Amino acid sequence: MTTTAKSDPSFSGRVRGLLHGVAFGDAMGAPVEKLSPGEIETLYGRVTSLDNKWHRTSRDPAAGKGRVRGNGIVTDDTLMTLCLMAVYNETGRHLDAWDMADGMVRQIAWVPRYVPELQRECALLERLFYPEKWIFQRHQLASCDPRQGGIGNMVNCGAAMYIAPVGVVNACDPQGAYDEAIAFAGGHQQSYGLEAAGVLAAAIAAAFVPGTSVAQIVATAHALAKDGTRKAIAEIAEAAEKLRDRGAGYPEIVETFHARIAKFSPLGDDLDHTAAKAGKATPNYQPSRFLSIEELPLALGFCITAEGDFRKAIEDGINSGRDTDSIGVMAGAILGAMHGDAVVDKAEAEQLDSVNKFDLAEEARRFARTAEAIFDADRRRRGAIDSHRAALAGAGVPAQ
């Protein structure tokens, strides 16, 4: 499906588009996660659909270790997004680190749900990677100050991969989305991993602005980003615009993006955590004001080179290799919010629902209602503030 902005969809349609974008990008990228671009090309040609086998089990049936991927199965990126939506549905308000300690811990550790990679119902905690298990360890087991929950965690894209709902409840208010994402995800992540969550939430909030463009979304993300994240976005965006304008081919785009991002994310194609790396000092995953996660700048870059085309941006991001599912999730969330439910292919949506035991349309409808209730509370709060400030001005106190 080729999708570019033609009209402004409804708010609920945008929420549906965002959630579909998250699940679709996740499921398409999951089978090839951690492969290099060359390995993807050798094994798959080009990934263009949900119907692919996981590279591990396709080469070695025993390599999955009790997990399955492929043919539409999503990973923790989508499941954590649904958990965060559930926290909002329960509280009906904006969130902070205490909601990470309370609502998010309960969602991942104490609410059974079907985990498609494990093919059974269980606590999501059983599936999560160590940086996400940290949420449970720090908040329930160590009983830390919630605002300090992310301190000491491995710095990665773990918070950013599920932060999209924060952008929804702050639709059209990127600064508010950034602030809330930082306040909430500070209970999970630190340093540039936390920064990425704030910036992605801001980008999604900006994507809800009627009549917006990819250029405006990226400019908003760049304006709010700090330190290495800001510089990485600028580097990739500059390269993406030049590549787009001269019609560069896809191999050159990927090669250029990877060369540009290397100074901010030295991981390269070596993503596996092996026994040989134990005890070896590395700058990777450590706090830094100079580094950035790869996924967010690259996702923004592919949105630029694809000129806002939902399908092309996700496919290009996934075929670029490395953390393919999270790159797909981020591009899918941004462009899904921008274009709305026009991005939803009926057959693919049915496949995602079937293999993952979802009802994404209903999840989106319920969350849209929650967000609209939060908007109403925001209007009342702002109205009260404006009224009080007007009274102050009338009493001779200078208005600010």
LUMVEX-418281 format. One record per residue (C-alpha): residue number from 1; chain; x, y, z. Coordinates in steps of 0.5 Angstrom, whole numbers, plus 500, padded with zeros to 3 digits. Layout:
[r NUM, A, [X, Y, Z]]
...
// end
This chain:
[r 1, A, [500, 500, 500]]
[r 2, A, [503, 507, 498]]
[r 3, A, [500, 512, 503]]
[r 4, A, [502, 520, 503]]
[r 5, A, [498, 525, 506]]
[r 6, A, [492, 527, 502]]
[r 7, A, [487, 529, 508]]
[r 8, A, [486, 530, 515]]
[r 9, A, [483, 523, 518]]
[r 10, A, [480, 523, 525]]
[r 11, A, [483, 523, 531]]
[r 12, A, [481, 516, 532]]
[r 13, A, [483, 514, 525]]
[r 14, A, [490, 517, 527]]
[r 15, A, [490, 512, 533]]
[r 16, A, [488, 506, 529]]
[r 17, A, [493, 508, 524]]
[r 18, A, [499, 509, 530]]
[r 19, A, [497, 502, 533]]
[r 20, A, [497, 498, 526]]
[r 21, A, [504, 502, 525]]
[r 22, A, [507, 499, 531]]
[r 23, A, [504, 492, 530]]
[r 24, A, [506, 492, 523]]
[r 25, A, [513, 495, 523]]
[r 26, A, [514, 490, 529]]
[r 27, A, [512, 484, 526]]
[r 28, A, [515, 485, 519]]
[r 29, A, [522, 487, 522]]
[r 30, A, [522, 481, 528]]
[r 31, A, [524, 475, 523]]
[r 32, A, [530, 479, 521]]
[r 33, A, [532, 483, 527]]
[r 34, A, [540, 483, 528]]
[r 35, A, [542, 481, 521]]
[r 36, A, [546, 486, 517]]
[r 37, A, [543, 489, 510]]
[r 38, A, [547, 484, 507]]
[r 39, A, [545, 478, 511]]
[r 40, A, [538, 480, 509]]
[r 41, A, [539, 481, 502]]
[r 42, A, [542, 474, 502]]
[r 43, A, [537, 470, 506]]
[r 44, A, [530, 474, 504]]
[r 45, A, [532, 478, 498]]
[r 46, A, [528, 484, 500]]
[r 47, A, [523, 484, 506]]
[r 48, A, [516, 486, 503]]
[r 49, A, [511, 483, 507]]
[r 50, A, [509, 479, 514]]
[r 51, A, [510, 472, 511]]
[r 52, A, [517, 471, 513]]
[r 53, A, [520, 465, 517]]
[r 54, A, [525, 467, 523]]
[r 55, A, [532, 467, 520]]
[r 56, A, [534, 463, 526]]
[r 57, A, [529, 457, 526]]
[r 58, A, [529, 457, 518]]
[r 59, A, [537, 456, 518]]
[r 60, A, [537, 452, 525]]
[r 61, A, [530, 449, 528]]
[r 62, A, [533, 449, 535]]
[r 63, A, [536, 456, 535]]
[r 64, A, [529, 459, 537]]
[r 65, A, [529, 456, 544]]
[r 66, A, [522, 456, 545]]
[r 67, A, [520, 462, 541]]
[r 68, A, [517, 463, 535]]
[r 69, A, [517, 469, 530]]
[r 70, A, [515, 470, 523]]
[r 71, A, [508, 471, 519]]
[r 72, A, [505, 476, 523]]
[r 73, A, [508, 475, 530]]
[r 74, A, [510, 481, 534]]
[r 75, A, [515, 482, 539]]
[r 76, A, [515, 486, 546]]
[r 77, A, [515, 492, 542]]
[r 78, A, [508, 492, 541]]
[r 79, A, [506, 488, 547]]
[r 80, A, [509, 493, 552]]
[r 81, A, [505, 499, 548]]
[r 82, A, [499, 495, 549]]
[r 83, A, [501, 495, 557]]
[r 84, A, [502, 502, 557]]
[r 85, A, [495, 504, 553]]
[r 86, A, [492, 499, 559]]
[r 87, A, [496, 504, 564]]
[r 88, A, [493, 510, 561]]
[r 89, A, [486, 506, 561]]
[r 90, A, [486, 505, 568]]
[r 91, A, [488, 512, 571]]
[r 92, A, [485, 516, 565]]
[r 93, A, [490, 521, 566]]
[r 94, A, [497, 524, 565]]
[r 95, A, [503, 519, 568]]
[r 96, A, [509, 520, 571]]
[r 97, A, [515, 515, 574]]
[r 98, A, [510, 513, 580]]
[r 99, A, [506, 510, 574]]
[r 100, A, [512, 506, 572]]
[r 101, A, [513, 503, 579]]
[r 102, A, [505, 501, 580]]
[r 103, A, [501, 501, 573]]
[r 104, A, [507, 498, 569]]
[r 105, A, [510, 493, 574]]
[r 106, A, [503, 490, 574]]
[r 107, A, [502, 490, 567]]
[r 108, A, [508, 486, 565]]
[r 109, A, [509, 482, 572]]
[r 110, A, [502, 481, 574]]
[r 111, A, [497, 481, 568]]
[r 112, A, [497, 475, 564]]
[r 113, A, [497, 476, 557]]
[r 114, A, [498, 472, 551]]
[r 115, A, [505, 472, 549]]
[r 116, A, [505, 470, 541]]
[r 117, A, [513, 469, 541]]
[r 118, A, [512, 464, 547]]
[r 119, A, [505, 461, 544]]
[r 120, A, [502, 461, 551]]
[r 121, A, [499, 466, 556]]
[r 122, A, [503, 468, 562]]
[r 123, A, [506, 474, 565]]
[r 124, A, [510, 479, 559]]
[r 125, A, [516, 479, 564]]
[r 126, A, [518, 472, 562]]
[r 127, A, [519, 474, 555]]
[r 128, A, [522, 481, 556]]
[r 129, A, [529, 483, 555]]
[r 130, A, [534, 484, 561]]
[r 131, A, [533, 492, 560]]
[r 132, A, [526, 491, 561]]
[r 133, A, [526, 486, 566]]
[r 134, A, [529, 492, 570]]
[r 135, A, [523, 495, 571]]
[r 136, A, [520, 490, 576]]
[r 137, A, [527, 489, 579]]
[r 138, A, [528, 496, 581]]
[r 139, A, [521, 498, 583]]
[r 140, A, [518, 492, 586]]
[r 141, A, [524, 488, 588]]
[r 142, A, [529, 494, 590]]
[r 143, A, [523, 499, 592]]
[r 144, A, [527, 505, 589]]
[r 145, A, [525, 512, 588]]
[r 146, A, [521, 511, 582]]
[r 147, A, [524, 517, 579]]
[r 148, A, [531, 514, 580]]
[r 149, A, [528, 507, 577]]
[r 150, A, [532, 508, 570]]
[r 151, A, [539, 509, 573]]
[r 152, A, [544, 504, 572]]
[r 153, A, [540, 500, 567]]
[r 154, A, [543, 498, 560]]
[r 155, A, [542, 504, 555]]
[r 156, A, [538, 502, 549]]
[r 157, A, [532, 503, 546]]
[r 158, A, [527, 500, 551]]
[r 159, A, [523, 505, 553]]
[r 160, A, [523, 509, 546]]
[r 161, A, [520, 502, 543]]
[r 162, A, [513, 503, 547]]
[r 163, A, [513, 510, 548]]
[r 164, A, [508, 512, 543]]
[r 165, A, [502, 512, 547]]
[r 166, A, [505, 518, 551]]
[r 167, A, [505, 522, 544]]
[r 168, A, [497, 520, 543]]
[r 169, A, [495, 523, 550]]
[r 170, A, [499, 529, 548]]
[r 171, A, [497, 530, 541]]
[r 172, A, [499, 536, 538]]
[r 173, A, [503, 538, 544]]
[r 174, A, [510, 536, 543]]
[r 175, A, [513, 539, 549]]
[r 176, A, [508, 536, 553]]
[r 177, A, [509, 529, 550]]
[r 178, A, [517, 530, 551]]
[r 179, A, [516, 532, 558]]
[r 180, A, [511, 527, 560]]
[r 181, A, [515, 521, 557]]
[r 182, A, [521, 523, 560]]
[r 183, A, [518, 524, 567]]
[r 184, A, [515, 517, 566]]
[r 185, A, [520, 513, 562]]
[r 186, A, [525, 516, 567]]
[r 187, A, [523, 510, 572]]
[r 188, A, [526, 505, 566]]
[r 189, A, [531, 508, 562]]
[r 190, A, [537, 513, 563]]
[r 191, A, [541, 518, 559]]
[r 192, A, [540, 517, 551]]
[r 193, A, [536, 512, 552]]
[r 194, A, [531, 516, 556]]
[r 195, A, [532, 522, 551]]
[r 196, A, [530, 518, 545]]
[r 197, A, [523, 516, 549]]
[r 198, A, [522, 523, 550]]
[r 199, A, [524, 525, 543]]
[r 200, A, [520, 520, 539]]
[r 201, A, [513, 522, 544]]
[r 202, A, [514, 529, 541]]
[r 203, A, [515, 527, 534]]
[r 204, A, [508, 523, 535]]
[r 205, A, [505, 528, 538]]
[r 206, A, [507, 533, 532]]
[r 207, A, [505, 528, 527]]
[r 208, A, [497, 529, 530]]
[r 209, A, [498, 536, 528]]
[r 210, A, [493, 537, 522]]
[r 211, A, [496, 538, 515]]
[r 212, A, [503, 537, 518]]
[r 213, A, [509, 534, 514]]
[r 214, A, [515, 529, 515]]
[r 215, A, [519, 536, 515]]
[r 216, A, [515, 539, 520]]
[r 217, A, [515, 533, 525]]
[r 218, A, [523, 532, 524]]
[r 219, A, [524, 539, 525]]
[r 220, A, [520, 539, 532]]
[r 221, A, [524, 532, 534]]
[r 222, A, [530, 536, 533]]
[r 223, A, [528, 542, 536]]
[r 224, A, [527, 538, 543]]
[r 225, A, [532, 533, 543]]
[r 226, A, [538, 534, 547]]
[r 227, A, [546, 532, 546]]
[r 228, A, [548, 526, 542]]
[r 229, A, [541, 525, 540]]
[r 230, A, [540, 532, 537]]
[r 231, A, [546, 531, 533]]
[r 232, A, [545, 525, 531]]
[r 233, A, [538, 527, 528]]
[r 234, A, [541, 533, 525]]
[r 235, A, [546, 528, 521]]
[r 236, A, [541, 523, 519]]
[r 237, A, [536, 528, 517]]
[r 238, A, [541, 532, 513]]
[r 239, A, [543, 526, 509]]
[r 240, A, [536, 524, 508]]
[r 241, A, [534, 530, 505]]
[r 242, A, [540, 530, 500]]
[r 243, A, [539, 523, 498]]
[r 244, A, [532, 524, 497]]
[r 245, A, [533, 530, 493]]
[r 246, A, [538, 527, 488]]
[r 247, A, [534, 521, 488]]
[r 248, A, [539, 516, 491]]
[r 249, A, [538, 509, 490]]
[r 250, A, [537, 505, 497]]
[r 251, A, [543, 501, 498]]
[r 252, A, [547, 508, 498]]
[r 253, A, [542, 511, 503]]
[r 254, A, [543, 505, 508]]
[r 255, A, [550, 506, 507]]
[r 256, A, [550, 513, 508]]
[r 257, A, [546, 513, 514]]
[r 258, A, [550, 507, 517]]
[r 259, A, [556, 511, 516]]
[r 260, A, [553, 518, 519]]
[r 261, A, [550, 514, 525]]
[r 262, A, [557, 511, 527]]
[r 263, A, [559, 516, 531]]
[r 264, A, [553, 516, 535]]
[r 265, A, [552, 509, 536]]
[r 266, A, [559, 505, 535]]
[r 267, A, [555, 498, 535]]
[r 268, A, [555, 497, 528]]
[r 269, A, [552, 490, 526]]
[r 270, A, [555, 487, 532]]
[r 271, A, [549, 486, 536]]
[r 272, A, [549, 479, 539]]
[r 273, A, [551, 479, 547]]
[r 274, A, [556, 473, 547]]
[r 275, A, [560, 469, 552]]
[r 276, A, [566, 472, 548]]
[r 277, A, [564, 479, 550]]
[r 278, A, [564, 478, 558]]
[r 279, A, [568, 482, 562]]
[r 280, A, [570, 486, 556]]
[r 281, A, [570, 494, 557]]
[r 282, A, [565, 497, 552]]
[r 283, A, [563, 504, 551]]
[r 284, A, [556, 501, 548]]
[r 285, A, [550, 502, 553]]
[r 286, A, [553, 506, 558]]
[r 287, A, [551, 513, 559]]
[r 288, A, [553, 519, 555]]
[r 289, A, [551, 526, 553]]
[r 290, A, [555, 524, 546]]
[r 291, A, [551, 518, 544]]
[r 292, A, [545, 516, 541]]
[r 293, A, [541, 510, 540]]
[r 294, A, [540, 508, 532]]
[r 295, A, [533, 507, 531]]
[r 296, A, [530, 513, 532]]
[r 297, A, [534, 518, 528]]
[r 298, A, [534, 512, 522]]
[r 299, A, [527, 511, 523]]
[r 300, A, [526, 519, 522]]
[r 301, A, [531, 519, 516]]
[r 302, A, [527, 513, 512]]
[r 303, A, [521, 517, 513]]
[r 304, A, [524, 523, 510]]
[r 305, A, [527, 519, 504]]
[r 306, A, [520, 515, 503]]
[r 307, A, [517, 522, 503]]
[r 308, A, [512, 520, 508]]
[r 309, A, [510, 514, 505]]
[r 310, A, [508, 509, 510]]
[r 311, A, [510, 502, 507]]
[r 312, A, [516, 505, 504]]
[r 313, A, [519, 508, 510]]
[r 314, A, [518, 501, 514]]
[r 315, A, [520, 497, 509]]
[r 316, A, [526, 501, 508]]
[r 317, A, [528, 501, 515]]
[r 318, A, [527, 494, 516]]
[r 319, A, [531, 492, 510]]
[r 320, A, [537, 496, 513]]
[r 321, A, [538, 491, 518]]
[r 322, A, [540, 491, 526]]
[r 323, A, [534, 493, 530]]
[r 324, A, [529, 492, 525]]
[r 325, A, [523, 491, 529]]
[r 326, A, [524, 497, 533]]
[r 327, A, [526, 501, 527]]
[r 328, A, [519, 499, 524]]
[r 329, A, [515, 500, 530]]
[r 330, A, [518, 508, 530]]
[r 331, A, [517, 509, 523]]
[r 332, A, [510, 506, 523]]
[r 333, A, [508, 510, 529]]
[r 334, A, [510, 516, 526]]
[r 335, A, [507, 515, 520]]
[r 336, A, [501, 512, 522]]
[r 337, A, [499, 517, 527]]
[r 338, A, [500, 522, 521]]
[r 339, A, [496, 519, 516]]
[r 340, A, [491, 515, 520]]
[r 341, A, [487, 509, 518]]
[r 342, A, [488, 510, 511]]
[r 343, A, [495, 506, 512]]
[r 344, A, [491, 500, 515]]
[r 345, A, [491, 494, 510]]
[r 346, A, [485, 490, 512]]
[r 347, A, [488, 483, 510]]
[r 348, A, [494, 485, 514]]
[r 349, A, [490, 487, 520]]
[r 350, A, [486, 481, 520]]
[r 351, A, [493, 477, 520]]
[r 352, A, [496, 481, 526]]
[r 353, A, [490, 480, 530]]
[r 354, A, [489, 472, 528]]
[r 355, A, [496, 470, 530]]
[r 356, A, [497, 475, 536]]
[r 357, A, [490, 474, 539]]
[r 358, A, [489, 481, 538]]
[r 359, A, [483, 486, 537]]
[r 360, A, [487, 492, 535]]
[r 361, A, [482, 496, 532]]
[r 362, A, [478, 495, 539]]
[r 363, A, [484, 497, 543]]
[r 364, A, [485, 503, 539]]
[r 365, A, [478, 505, 540]]
[r 366, A, [478, 504, 547]]
[r 367, A, [485, 508, 548]]
[r 368, A, [482, 514, 543]]
[r 369, A, [476, 515, 548]]
[r 370, A, [481, 515, 554]]
[r 371, A, [486, 520, 550]]
[r 372, A, [480, 524, 549]]
[r 373, A, [478, 524, 556]]
[r 374, A, [485, 527, 558]]
[r 375, A, [484, 532, 553]]
[r 376, A, [478, 534, 556]]
[r 377, A, [481, 535, 563]]
[r 378, A, [487, 539, 560]]
[r 379, A, [482, 544, 557]]
[r 380, A, [479, 545, 564]]
[r 381, A, [485, 545, 567]]
[r 382, A, [488, 550, 562]]
[r 383, A, [481, 554, 563]]
[r 384, A, [482, 555, 571]]
[r 385, A, [489, 557, 570]]
[r 386, A, [487, 562, 565]]
[r 387, A, [482, 565, 569]]
[r 388, A, [486, 565, 575]]
[r 389, A, [491, 569, 571]]
[r 390, A, [486, 574, 569]]
[r 391, A, [484, 575, 576]]
[r 392, A, [491, 577, 578]]
[r 393, A, [492, 581, 572]]
[r 394, A, [485, 585, 574]]
[r 395, A, [488, 586, 581]]
[r 396, A, [494, 589, 579]]
[r 397, A, [499, 584, 578]]
[r 398, A, [502, 584, 572]]
[r 399, A, [500, 578, 567]]
[r 400, A, [506, 574, 564]]
// end
